[in-house]
Amino acid sequence: MSAEFDEGTRDAGRKLAPVRVGSVAYLNAAPLTLGVENQVVFAPPSSLAELLRAKALDAALVSVVEVLRDGGYDVLDGVSIASRGPVRSVLLAHRVPLEAIREVFCDTASLTSVSLLRVLLAERGLQPRLTPLPEYATAPDRDAVLLIGDPALAFLAEPRGHRIWDLGEAWRRLTGLPFVYAVWALRRGVTTPEWRRCLRSVCEQGLTRREEIVARCAPAERDALRRYLTENIRYELGAEEKAGVARFIELLEHHTGASLHRVNYLR
């Protein structure tokens, strides 16, 4: 990494400083704040949403469902956490066939993943009870458990007596579209075009440095995590991703009766 390149990241980070920014401490989000971590508040997705609602943050990388439920946010155009097939870090681990599941214990850190599971099951005519998972340590003991983020990756890394239903792959098969898990939510009226360009620049520079993130991991894990960050996780937010968001809104409204907000994307 050149000194000139690193200075560019720091310069963009300094320009972010007037706006209070939050993100998640998951591996898949690390490229989007690489080099400006000291400017960022890190918290679980559900906590970031609470901080945004309380106006303790001005911008945060949150579950897309938070934006759909609250009409007070815009979304940074061009950047997301998404997948176009298997995602590996949003999965339903189950010991019995899907049709026989009566209860799913869910990691509730991400409302989007829970909502996606609800939609995918409903499309199969299934409505099991969704129950919060008390703690990750109990996951191997459950007959059906929804896991997200780094805990999902850790679960996959060890042999289990569960079948794995990858929700990114299931969505792709259902709709033919990408699925968007998280976006940069911006409190309306707080950010400027120049500030948004700076945040986008931080993200773009971080994506060119994913190998640095991989190098921090245990050597035995690096190949799998490199594939995860470069093949499973997609960081675009283009026309196809927006079509995926629109389709998700339609299906979520259809299956839950909720009235959701459409997304306003800002460059």
C-alpha positions in Angstrom: 0.0 0.0 0.0 1.5 3.3 -1.0 1.8 6.3 1.3 -0.1 8.4 -1.3 -2.9 5.9 -1.3 -3.1 5.7 2.5 -3.1 9.5 2.7 -6.1 9.6 0.3 -8.1 7.3 2.6 -7.2 9.5 5.7 -8.1 12.6 3.8 -11.5 11.2 3.0 -11.9 10.1 6.6 -11.2 13.6 7.9 -13.9 14.9 5.6 -16.3 12.4 7.1 -15.7 13.7 10.6 -18.5 16.3 10.9 -21.1 13.5 10.3 -21.5 10.8 13.0 -21.1 7.5 11.2 -21.8 3.9 12.4 -21.1 0.5 11.0 -21.1 -3.2 12.0 -18.0 -5.1 13.1 -18.6 -8.0 10.7 -16.0 -9.2 8.3 -18.1 -8.4 5.2 -18.5 -4.7 6.3 -14.8 -4.2 7.0 -13.8 -3.0 3.5 -16.4 -0.2 3.7 -14.6 1.6 6.6 -11.0 0.4 6.1 -8.6 3.2 7.1 -11.2 5.4 8.9 -12.2 3.0 11.7 -11.4 5.7 14.3 -14.2 7.9 12.8 -16.8 5.1 13.1 -19.1 3.8 15.9 -19.3 0.0 15.7 -22.4 -1.8 17.0 -24.7 -4.6 16.0 -27.2 -3.8 13.2 -30.2 -3.5 15.5 -28.3 -1.1 17.8 -27.2 1.1 14.9 -30.8 1.4 13.9 -31.7 2.5 17.4 -28.9 5.1 17.4 -30.1 6.5 14.0 -33.7 6.8 15.3 -32.4 8.5 18.4 -30.4 10.9 16.2 -27.2 9.8 17.9 -25.8 8.9 14.5 -26.3 10.7 11.1 -25.3 7.8 8.8 -25.0 4.1 9.4 -24.6 0.8 7.6 -27.9 -0.9 8.6 -30.2 -3.7 7.5 -32.2 -2.6 4.5 -35.4 -3.3 6.4 -34.7 -0.4 8.7 -34.9 2.0 5.7 -38.1 0.4 4.5 -39.8 0.8 7.8 -38.6 4.4 8.5 -39.3 7.0 5.9 -36.8 9.4 7.4 -33.7 8.0 5.6 -32.1 8.3 2.2 -29.7 5.7 0.9 -26.2 6.2 -0.4 -26.3 5.2 -4.0 -23.8 2.8 -5.5 -22.7 0.9 -2.3 -24.3 -2.0 -0.5 -23.7 -5.4 1.1 -25.4 -7.8 -1.3 -25.2 -11.2 -3.0 -26.0 -12.6 -6.4 -26.2 -16.2 -5.3 -24.8 -18.1 -2.3 -23.8 -15.6 0.5 -22.6 -18.1 3.1 -23.2 -15.7 6.0 -27.0 -15.7 6.1 -28.2 -19.3 6.5 -30.8 -21.5 8.0 -29.2 -24.6 9.6 -31.8 -27.3 10.1 -31.9 -31.0 11.1 -35.4 -31.8 9.7 -36.8 -31.0 6.3 -37.9 -27.4 5.7 -41.6 -28.6 5.6 -41.3 -30.2 9.0 -39.8 -27.1 10.8 -42.2 -25.8 13.5 -39.9 -23.3 15.1 -36.8 -21.4 14.0 -34.4 -19.8 16.5 -33.2 -16.5 15.0 -30.2 -14.3 15.5 -32.2 -11.1 15.7 -29.2 -8.8 15.1 -30.4 -8.3 11.5 -34.1 -7.7 10.9 -33.4 -8.0 7.1 -32.3 -11.6 7.5 -35.3 -12.5 9.6 -37.6 -10.8 7.1 -35.9 -12.6 4.2 -36.4 -16.0 6.0 -40.0 -15.2 6.6 -40.6 -14.3 2.9 -38.7 -17.4 1.6 -40.6 -19.8 3.9 -43.9 -18.1 3.1 -43.3 -18.6 -0.6 -43.2 -22.3 0.2 -46.4 -22.1 2.2 -44.5 -22.4 5.5 -45.0 -20.3 8.6 -43.0 -21.7 11.5 -42.7 -19.8 14.7 -39.7 -17.4 14.7 -38.1 -17.2 18.2 -35.1 -15.1 19.2 -31.9 -17.2 19.7 -30.8 -16.6 23.4 -27.1 -16.9 22.6 -24.9 -18.3 19.8 -23.5 -21.0 22.0 -26.9 -22.8 21.9 -27.1 -22.8 18.1 -25.7 -26.4 17.6 -28.4 -27.7 19.9 -31.3 -26.2 17.9 -33.2 -28.2 15.2 -33.5 -25.0 13.1 -31.5 -21.8 13.6 -31.0 -18.7 11.5 -27.4 -17.4 11.7 -25.9 -14.3 10.2 -22.5 -12.6 9.8 -19.4 -14.0 11.4 -21.3 -16.5 13.6 -22.7 -18.1 10.4 -19.3 -18.4 8.9 -18.0 -20.0 12.1 -20.9 -22.4 12.0 -20.1 -23.5 8.5 -16.4 -24.0 9.3 -17.1 -26.9 11.8 -18.9 -30.1 10.9 -22.5 -30.1 12.2 -25.4 -32.4 12.0 -27.4 -29.7 10.1 -28.4 -29.2 6.5 -27.7 -25.7 5.3 -30.2 -23.5 3.4 -28.3 -20.5 2.1 -30.8 -17.6 1.9 -28.8 -15.7 -0.7 -29.0 -18.7 -3.0 -32.6 -19.3 -2.2 -33.5 -15.7 -3.1 -31.6 -15.9 -6.3 -33.5 -19.0 -7.3 -36.8 -17.5 -6.4 -36.4 -14.2 -8.1 -33.4 -14.3 -10.4 -32.2 -11.0 -8.7 -29.5 -10.0 -6.2 -30.4 -9.6 -2.6 -29.4 -6.4 -0.7 -28.8 -7.0 3.0 -27.4 -3.7 4.2 -27.1 -0.1 2.9 -25.7 3.2 4.1 -28.8 4.9 5.6 -28.5 8.7 5.8 -30.7 10.9 8.0 -32.6 13.1 5.6 -31.2 16.6 5.2 -27.9 15.9 7.1 -25.4 15.0 4.4 -24.2 17.0 1.4 -23.2 15.7 -2.1 -19.5 16.4 -1.2 -19.8 14.3 2.0 -21.5 11.5 0.1 -18.7 11.5 -2.4 -16.2 11.2 0.4 -18.0 8.2 1.9 -18.2 6.5 -1.5 -14.5 7.1 -1.9 -13.7 5.5 1.4 -15.8 2.5 0.4 -14.2 2.2 -3.1 -10.6 2.5 -1.7 -11.4 -0.1 1.0 -12.6 -2.6 -1.6 -9.2 -2.4 -3.4 -7.6 -3.4 -0.1 -9.6 -6.5 0.8 -6.4 -8.6 0.8 -5.2 -6.7 3.9 -8.3 -7.8 5.7 -7.8 -11.4 4.6 -4.1 -11.2 5.8 -5.3 -10.5 9.4 -7.1 -13.9 9.5 -5.7 -17.2 10.5 -3.7 -18.7 7.6 -5.9 -21.8 7.4 -9.0 -19.6 6.9 -7.6 -17.2 4.3 -8.6 -18.9 1.1 -12.2 -19.4 2.2 -12.5 -15.8 3.5 -10.9 -14.4 0.3 -13.5 -16.1 -1.8 -16.2 -14.9 0.6 -15.2 -11.2 0.4 -14.6 -11.3 -3.4 -17.1 -13.8 -4.7 -20.0 -14.3 -2.3 -20.3 -10.7 -1.0 -21.0 -8.0 -3.6 -20.7 -4.4 -2.8 -22.5 -2.8 -5.8 -25.9 -1.0 -5.6 -26.9 -0.7 -9.2 -30.0 -1.3 -11.3 -30.2 -5.1 -10.6 -29.7 -4.6 -6.8 -32.4 -1.9 -6.8 -34.7 -4.3 -8.6 -34.0 -6.8 -5.9 -34.9 -4.3 -3.2 -38.1 -3.5 -5.0 -39.1 -7.1 -5.3 -38.3 -7.7 -1.7 -40.6 -4.9 -0.7 -43.4 -6.4 -2.8 -43.0 -9.8 -1.3 -42.6 -8.6 2.3 -45.7 -6.4 2.0 -47.6 -9.3 0.5 -46.7 -11.9 3.2 -46.8 -9.6 6.2 -49.4 -6.9 5.4 -46.8 -4.3 6.3 -46.8 -0.9 4.6 -43.2 -0.1 3.7 -41.4 3.0 2.4 -39.8 3.0 -1.1 -36.1 3.9 -1.2 -34.7 7.2 -2.1 -31.2 6.8 -3.5 -28.8 9.7 -3.3 -25.5 10.2 -5.2 
